[in-house]
Amino acid sequence: MRRITAILLAALMLLALSATAFADDAVPSGVEDGVLTIAMECAYAPYNWTQSDDSNGAVPISNVPGSYANGYDVMIAQQLCEANGWELEVIQSDWDSLVPGVQTGTFDAVIAGQSMTAERAEQVDFAGPYFYATIVCLTTENSPYASAQGLSDLAGGSCTAQIATIWYDTCLPQIEGANVMPAAETAPAMLMALETGMVDFVCTDMPTAQGALVAYPDMVILDFSGTDGDFQFTEEERAENVNIGVSMMKGNTVLREAIDSVLSEMTPDDFNELMAYAISISPSEE
């Protein structure tokens, strides 16, 4: 009997040690210090941009002294921090470095207009959505494509979009006969390619397009949504392509649930109202 008891005690101790080891291996939330450190390009109006002062609620960019970040993403981050009692730290990071930065723990989360695609969801966890965005094209008012009524009317045109986005990887290939040029490194570079005539049109989402009109009043939005000439996706793909989320390290359940608890209380109307304000104060020049 004593031998059986000893074996049982040993088994219980092993279970306890395993549980402790599992807890030790759990993904840290990143906000244990009371600071939510997020990354964004700071060059993707109206989602985010850089400015020289703290007007309209802008916050310092911690790795770019003397510069401040503002935009829809910053406003959402501020609401998340206020609700959870965190301080906010914003880091400027290039688009291609956002996912790797989350994976390595360089920052706690990315709030940067990222679509919640299945491919990204294999690399990071998402909270949200925190915006639902329609996909559109942009051209110039004097372009032969300004009166296009559907994707088929864009055949023969040259086009581009920002690198590593659904706009470039998924949407532009659906335009038969289009001359897809190399991807632009940033959203401002994409818009400049259009404005300078390097391409005939670009593909982006509605908030980015609306923000572009502030800087470039000669641009025209081509919105084919709700028509047979629109970009085609399955229902699952469409949900991925229009849902914008907050990404974080795989397994960071604590942070994801804390963010979702705030976003779940907001409605699409709340998001649209905040985005409209971000567009109204977005810079006229990048």
Secondary structure, 3 states (H helix, E strand, C coil): CHHHHHHHHHHHHHHHHHHHHHHHCCCCCCCCCCEEEEEECCCECCCEEEECCCHHHCEEECCCCCCEEECHHHHHHHHHHHHHCCEEEEEECCHHHHHHHHHCCCCCEEEEEEECCHHHHCCCEEEEEEEECCEEEEEECCCCCCCCCCHHHHCCCEEECECCCHHHHHHHHHCCCCEECCCECCHHHHHHHHHCCCCCEEEEEHHHHHHHHHHCCCEEEECCCCCCCCCCCCHHHHHHHHEEEEEECCCCHHHHHHHHHHHCCCCHHHHHHHHHHHHHHCCCCC
